[in-house]
Amino acid sequence: MKSKPEKEKDLATLRDELMRAANVFLTGYEKMTVQQDYELRKTIKGAGAKYKVIKNTVAGKASEGTRSENLLKALKGMCSIAYTEGDPVALAKALTAYAKANPSFTFKAGMVEGRVIDVAGIDALSNLPAKEEIYAKLLFLINAPAQRVVTAVGGVARKLAVVVDQGVKENKFS
C-alpha cells in the first residue's frame, strides 16, 4: 500500500500530465484480460499517447484546474483514460480500431483541444485523415498554382524558341 507522500506525488504527476494533454479519451475497460490490456497499452504507446487506469476520485482531484476538468469531474464506474499532447486523430484511430477488435473496451467521452465530445464525435474524429495526409494535400494545393505558372511561362518561351528557330531555318532573320 502506498504511503500518503507517494499518493500525493502520483497525484501531482497525473495533474502535470493532464495540464499538458490537449486530448483526453475516457474509456471503459470492464472484463478485459491481461493480454488484451497489454495489447491496448502497446497500441496506445504506438500512437504516441499515454494510458492509465485510475480511480474516479483521483481523476477528479488531478483534473482540477485543467482543461479536462469538465470531462473527469463526475466519473462513474470503472474508467481509464488515454491522453496525448499530440495528434488526436492518431489516438482516436488507434482506440477505435482496438475497440472494434475487442468489444469489452468501450468509449465514454473525450476531450479534443479543450472541447468535450461524445462517442459519436470520437467515431467521426477517427474517420478523419491523418495529420500528415492533410499536410500533403495542403502542400499539393499550394504547389499546384505555382507549377501552372512555371508551365505557362515555359510554354511561352518554348513557342518563342520554335518561331525563332523556324525563322532562322527559312533565312527570315539575318
C-alpha positions in Angstrom: 0.0 0.0 0.0 1.3 3.4 -0.9 2.1 6.0 1.7 0.4 9.4 1.7 3.5 11.2 0.2 3.7 8.6 -2.6 0.0 9.1 -3.4 0.4 12.9 -3.4 3.4 12.6 -5.7 1.4 10.4 -8.1 -1.5 12.9 -8.0 0.9 15.8 -8.8 2.4 13.8 -11.7 -1.0 13.0 -13.1 -2.1 16.6 -12.8 1.0 17.8 -14.6 0.4 15.3 -17.4 -3.3 16.4 -17.7 -2.2 20.1 -17.8 -0.1 19.3 -20.9 -2.6 16.9 -22.5 -4.7 18.6 -25.1 -6.6 15.5 -26.0 -8.2 13.0 -23.5 -10.3 10.0 -24.2 -12.4 8.4 -21.3 -12.8 4.7 -21.7 -14.3 1.7 -20.0 -12.3 -1.5 -19.7 -14.6 -4.0 -17.9 -13.9 -7.7 -18.5 -10.6 -7.2 -20.3 -8.0 -9.8 -19.9 -4.4 -9.1 -19.0 -3.3 -9.9 -22.6 -6.0 -7.5 -24.0 -4.8 -4.8 -21.6 -1.2 -5.3 -22.7 -2.2 -5.1 -26.4 -4.2 -1.9 -25.7 -1.2 -0.3 -23.9 1.1 -1.2 -26.8 -1.4 0.2 -29.4 -1.7 3.5 -27.4 2.0 3.8 -27.0 2.4 3.3 -30.7 0.1 6.3 -31.3 2.3 8.4 -29.1 -0.1 8.6 -26.2 -0.3 7.5 -22.5 -2.9 5.3 -20.9 -3.9 4.9 -17.2 -6.4 3.0 -15.2 -7.3 5.4 -12.4 -9.7 5.8 -9.5 -12.5 8.2 -10.2 -11.8 10.4 -7.1 -8.1 10.6 -8.1 -9.0 11.6 -11.7 -11.4 14.3 -10.3 -8.7 15.7 -8.0 -6.0 15.6 -10.6 -8.1 17.3 -13.2 -9.0 20.3 -11.1 -7.8 23.5 -12.9 -7.0 21.6 -16.1 -8.8 21.6 -19.5 -10.0 18.1 -18.8 -11.8 19.1 -15.6 -15.3 19.1 -17.2 -14.7 15.6 -18.6 -13.2 14.0 -15.5 -15.0 15.6 -12.6 -18.1 13.3 -12.4 -16.8 9.8 -13.4 -18.8 6.7 -12.6 -18.0 3.1 -13.0 -14.7 1.5 -14.0 -12.8 4.1 -16.0 -9.5 4.6 -17.8 -8.0 7.5 -19.7 -5.9 7.7 -22.8 -4.3 11.1 -23.4 -1.8 12.9 -25.7 -0.3 16.2 -26.3 0.0 15.4 -30.0 -2.3 14.3 -32.8 -5.8 13.4 -31.5 -6.7 11.7 -34.8 -3.9 9.1 -34.5 -5.0 8.2 -30.9 -8.7 8.1 -31.9 -7.9 5.8 -34.9 -5.9 3.5 -32.6 -8.5 3.3 -29.9 -11.4 2.8 -32.4 -9.5 0.0 -34.2 -8.8 -1.6 -30.9 -12.5 -1.2 -29.7 -13.7 -2.9 -32.9 -11.5 -5.9 -32.3 -12.3 -6.0 -28.5 -15.9 -5.3 -27.6 -15.1 -5.2 -23.9 -13.3 -1.9 -24.5 -15.7 1.0 -24.7 -15.7 4.8 -25.1 -17.5 7.0 -22.7 -16.5 10.5 -23.8 -13.5 12.6 -24.9 -11.9 16.0 -25.0 -10.2 17.4 -28.1 -8.4 20.7 -27.8 -10.4 21.6 -24.7 -13.8 20.7 -26.2 -15.7 17.7 -24.7 -17.0 15.3 -27.3 -19.3 12.3 -27.2 -18.8 8.8 -28.6 -20.2 9.9 -32.0 -17.6 12.7 -32.1 -14.8 10.2 -31.3 -16.0 8.0 -34.2 -16.1 11.0 -36.5 -12.6 12.0 -35.4 -11.3 8.5 -36.1 -12.6 8.8 -39.7 -10.6 11.9 -40.4 -7.3 11.6 -42.4 -4.1 11.7 -40.5 -2.3 15.0 -39.9 0.5 14.1 -42.4 -2.1 13.3 -45.1 -3.8 16.7 -44.6 -0.4 18.4 -44.8 0.4 16.6 -48.0 -2.9 17.7 -49.6 -2.4 21.3 -48.4 1.1 21.4 -49.9 -0.2 20.0 -53.2 -2.9 22.7 -53.3 -0.3 25.4 -52.6 2.2 24.0 -55.1 -0.3 23.5 -57.9 -0.8 27.2 -58.9 3.0 27.7 -58.9 3.5 24.7 -61.1 0.9 26.0 -63.6 2.7 29.4 -63.7 6.0 27.8 -64.4 4.4 25.6 -67.1 2.8 28.6 -68.8 5.9 30.7 -68.7 7.9 27.7 -70.0 5.4 27.2 -72.8 5.6 30.8 -74.0 9.4 30.6 -74.0 9.3 27.3 -75.9 6.9 28.7 -78.5 9.1 31.7 -79.0 12.2 29.5 -79.4 10.3 27.4 -82.1 9.3 30.6 -84.0 12.9 32.0 -83.9 14.3 28.6 -85.0 11.9 28.4 -87.9 12.8 32.0 -88.9 16.5 31.2 -88.9 15.9 28.0 -91.0 13.9 29.9 -93.6 16.5 32.8 -93.5 13.9 35.3 -92.5 16.2 36.5 -89.7 19.6 37.6 -90.9 
